[in-house]
Amino acid sequence: MSLARNVDLLRRLPKMDGLRFAGFGRSADLSSPLQEVTDFGDNPGNLRMFAFVPEQLQKPRALVVVLHGCGQTAAVYDLGAGWSTLAKHYGFALLMPEQQRINNGNTCFNWFNPEDTARDGGEARSIREMIAHMAGAHRIDPRRIFITGLSAGGGMTSVMLATYPEVFAAGAVIAGLPYGIASSLREALDGMFNSPARPARELGDFVRRATDHRGPWPRVSVWHGSADRTVNPGNANEIVKQWLDLHDLPDAPMAETVVDGHPRQAWWNKDGETLVESYAITDMAHGTPLGLADNDQRYGMEGAFLIEAGISSSYHIAKFFGLTGWIADAAKAEAKPAAAPKPALSPAPHLARSIRKAVAAQPTDAKREKSRSFDLGQIITRALTAAGLMK
């Protein structure tokens, strides 16, 4: 496909079925648990901030930042990918920045604009300000901040990991692109459709030049559909190469497995901690993979760019972040411990005395003749009551 045709495609994107979100978006916004936050700090990128904080939070407290794709809103992507459901179930705070149409006609994050992709500038700075607000307002552990995104949101996830690597413990890029490969629309289109291969060192240097940070680097999970015709699947390989170079890991994967029917590659450090992983979702087009999670729960629902693939990417990403070992229901049970049971009373020391007292309380022979009320069951009942074994 020529560059001219690619540019024409972008011009027509709002009219394409794949980016029609009007009805779906309105219903998602109406039912969304996300709440808008307006006073969060500097906002040079002119983004909107939405958040969800469940009543029960795991300790230490964690935050996940989620960036939607083109044509979507925060609420639409949350409904589709199920992040607020995961946040409630596993007890972590959720931040979902939202692009505005005034900044990008297709509501894509501007992952390729130099003014939005540099540290302390534009959209990157706005997202960083939102994170700082959430961390302060909800006492988030600074070692437990994570980020993920789809498509242009995936590209912006790469931006945030590169420009603020000290902020994030880990990130996950879904159908996105590596940091630094584009600084114009022309370069962005070339990266999206052609994904030219670059040396790993060059890709790593893009990130190293973004800040003075020299490690440790965030852990990274990469997801991409093998049949993606919107963002070339070769971009997944380029993202992996970029972060392998930063982590000083070999090209060859240390493990190759199949998860829910899809191949996964992994690289880890000497302590056995996975630093980079990559999922190739077989025969899937452009979007976020959905499916049944390991806990037999289904997070999210199908929609535009939200594709049933037999694997729950949101769940596996939360697991990669280390967030799935805690469940809200268990936390509530622990918060309200059951009252300690009363110790069982042993009848041996005083049951005999109680029976003797009950017998003594019976009428004399003369009275018994009159009342004919001698009742062994009554005696036992009184004895057990006196012993505290019957009420």
Long-range contacts (C-beta under 8 A, 24 or more apart in sequence): 1-193, 3-186, 3-189, 3-190, 6-189, 6-192, 6-193, 7-185, 7-189, 10-106, 10-185, 10-189, 13-70, 13-71, 13-106, 14-71, 14-105, 14-106, 17-304, 18-71, 18-304, 18-305, 19-70, 19-71, 19-106, 19-304, 20-71, 20-304, 21-71, 21-72, 21-73, 21-76, 21-304, 24-76, 24-303, 24-304, 25-72, 25-73, 25-75, 25-76, 28-73, 28-75, 28-76, 28-78, 28-79, 28-80, 29-73, 29-75, 29-76, 31-79, 32-74, 32-75, 32-78, 32-79, 32-84, 33-78, 33-84, 33-88, 34-74, 34-75, 34-78, 34-84, 34-94, 34-96, 37-130, 37-133, 40-129, 40-130, 40-133, 41-129, 41-130, 41-132, 41-133, 42-125, 42-126, 42-129, 43-126, 43-129, 44-121, 44-122, 44-123, 44-125, 44-126, 45-103, 45-110, 45-116, 45-122, 45-123, 45-124, 45-125, 45-126, 45-127, 46-100, 46-102, 46-103, 46-126, 47-97, 47-98, 47-99, 47-100, 47-103, 47-123, 47-126, 47-127, 47-130, 48-74, 48-97, 48-98, 48-99, 48-100, 49-95, 49-97, 49-98, 49-130, 49-133, 50-74, 50-75, 50-95, 50-96, 50-97, 50-98, 51-93, 51-94, 51-95, 51-96, 51-134, 52-78, 52-84, 52-87, 52-88, 52-93, 52-94, 52-96, 53-87, 53-93, 53-94, 53-138, 54-87, 54-88, 54-91, 54-92, 54-93, 54-328, 56-91, 56-328, 56-331, 56-332, 56-335, 57-91, 57-92, 57-93, 57-138, 58-90, 58-91, 58-92, 58-323, 58-326, 58-331, 60-141, 60-143, 60-144, 61-92, 61-93, 61-138, 61-139, 61-140, 61-141, 61-144, 62-92, 62-93, 62-140, 62-141, 62-144, 62-145, 62-146, 62-321, 62-323, 63-92, 63-93, 63-94, 63-95, 63-131, 63-134, 63-135, 63-138, 63-140, 63-144, 63-145, 63-146, 64-92, 64-93, 64-94, 64-95, 64-146, 64-147, 64-148, 64-318, 64-321, 64-323, 65-95, 65-96, 65-97, 65-127, 65-130, 65-131, 65-145, 65-146, 65-147, 65-148, 65-160, 66-94, 66-95, 66-96, 66-147, 66-148, 66-149, 66-153, 67-96, 67-97, 67-109, 67-127, 67-147, 67-148, 67-149, 67-150, 67-152, 67-153, 67-154, 67-156, 67-157, 68-96, 68-98, 68-99, 68-107, 68-149, 68-150, 68-153, 69-108, 69-149, 69-150, 69-151, 69-152, 69-153, 69-154, 69-175, 69-287, 69-288, 69-305, 70-104, 70-106, 70-107, 70-108, 70-151, 70-152, 71-106, 71-107, 71-108, 71-304, 71-305, 72-107, 72-150, 72-304, 72-305, 73-98, 73-107, 74-98, 76-303, 77-150, 77-153, 77-288, 77-306, 79-300, 79-301, 79-303, 80-288, 80-290, 80-300, 80-301, 80-302, 80-303, 80-305, 80-306, 81-150, 81-288, 81-290, 81-299, 81-300, 81-306, 81-313, 81-314, 82-290, 82-298, 82-299, 82-300, 82-301, 82-312, 82-314, 83-299, 83-300, 83-314, 85-299, 85-300, 86-299, 86-314, 86-315, 86-318, 86-323, 88-328, 89-297, 89-327, 89-328, 90-318, 90-323, 90-324, 90-326, 90-327, 90-328, 91-326, 91-327, 91-328, 91-331, 92-318, 92-323, 93-134, 93-138, 93-140, 95-130, 95-131, 95-134, 97-126, 97-127, 97-130, 99-123, 108-151, 108-152, 109-149, 109-152, 109-153, 109-155, 109-156, 110-152, 110-156, 111-152, 111-155, 111-156, 111-158, 111-159, 111-176, 111-177, 111-182, 111-188, 112-155, 112-182, 112-183, 112-184, 112-185, 112-187, 112-188, 112-191, 113-183, 114-183, 116-159, 117-159, 117-163, 117-179, 117-183, 118-163, 118-210, 119-163, 119-164, 119-210, 119-211, 123-156, 124-156, 124-159, 124-160, 124-163, 124-164, 127-156, 127-160, 128-160, 128-164, 128-167, 131-167, 142-167, 143-169, 144-169, 144-322, 145-169, 146-170, 146-171, 146-172, 146-321, 146-323, 147-171, 147-172, 148-172, 148-173, 148-174, 148-221, 148-317, 149-173, 149-174, 149-176, 150-174, 150-175, 150-176, 150-287, 150-288, 150-305, 151-175, 151-176, 151-230, 151-231, 151-286, 151-305, 152-176, 154-231, 158-239, 161-207, 161-218, 161-220, 162-206, 162-207, 162-210, 162-211, 163-210, 163-211, 164-211, 165-207, 165-211, 165-213, 165-217, 165-218, 166-211, 166-213, 168-218, 169-218, 169-219, 169-321, 170-218, 170-219, 170-220, 170-221, 170-320, 170-321, 171-218, 171-219, 171-220, 171-221, 172-220, 172-221, 172-222, 172-223, 172-313, 172-317, 172-320, 172-321, 173-220, 173-221, 173-222, 173-223, 173-239, 174-223, 174-224, 174-288, 174-289, 174-313, 175-223, 175-224, 175-225, 175-228, 175-230, 175-231, 175-286, 175-287, 175-288, 176-231, 176-235, 176-239, 177-231, 177-235, 177-238, 177-239, 178-203, 178-206, 178-235, 178-238, 178-239, 178-241, 178-242, 179-206, 179-207, 179-210, 179-242, 180-206, 180-207, 180-209, 180-210, 181-206, 181-238, 191-232, 191-235, 192-230, 192-231, 192-232, 192-235, 193-232, 194-232, 194-234, 195-232, 195-233, 195-234, 195-235, 195-237, 195-238, 197-234, 197-237, 197-238, 198-238, 198-241, 200-241, 200-242, 200-244, 200-245, 200-251, 201-245, 203-238, 203-241, 203-242, 203-245, 204-242, 204-245, 204-246, 206-242, 207-242, 207-246, 208-246, 215-246, 217-243, 217-246, 217-247, 217-275, 219-273, 219-274, 219-275, 219-276, 219-320, 220-275, 220-276, 220-277, 221-276, 221-277, 221-278, 221-279, 221-316, 221-317, 221-320, 222-276, 222-277, 222-278, 222-279, 223-278, 223-279, 223-281, 223-288, 223-289, 223-313, 223-317, 224-278, 224-279, 224-280, 224-281, 225-281, 225-283, 225-284, 225-285, 225-286, 225-287, 225-289, 225-307, 225-309, 226-280, 226-281, 226-282, 226-283, 226-284, 227-283, 227-284, 227-285, 228-284, 228-285, 228-286, 229-285, 229-286, 230-285, 230-286, 231-286, 233-280, 236-278, 236-280, 240-265, 240-276, 240-278, 243-275, 243-276, 244-276, 247-275, 247-276, 249-275, 249-276, 253-278, 259-311, 259-316, 260-291, 260-310, 260-311, 261-310, 261-311, 262-289, 262-309, 262-310, 262-311, 274-320, 277-320, 279-311, 279-313, 279-316, 281-309, 281-311, 284-309, 288-313, 288-314, 289-313, 290-314, 294-319, 295-324, 345-387, 345-388, 345-389, 347-384, 347-387, 347-389, 350-387, 351-383, 351-384, 351-387, 351-389, 354-382, 354-383, 354-384, 354-386, 354-387, 355-379, 355-380, 355-383, 357-382, 357-383, 357-386, 358-382, 358-383, 358-386
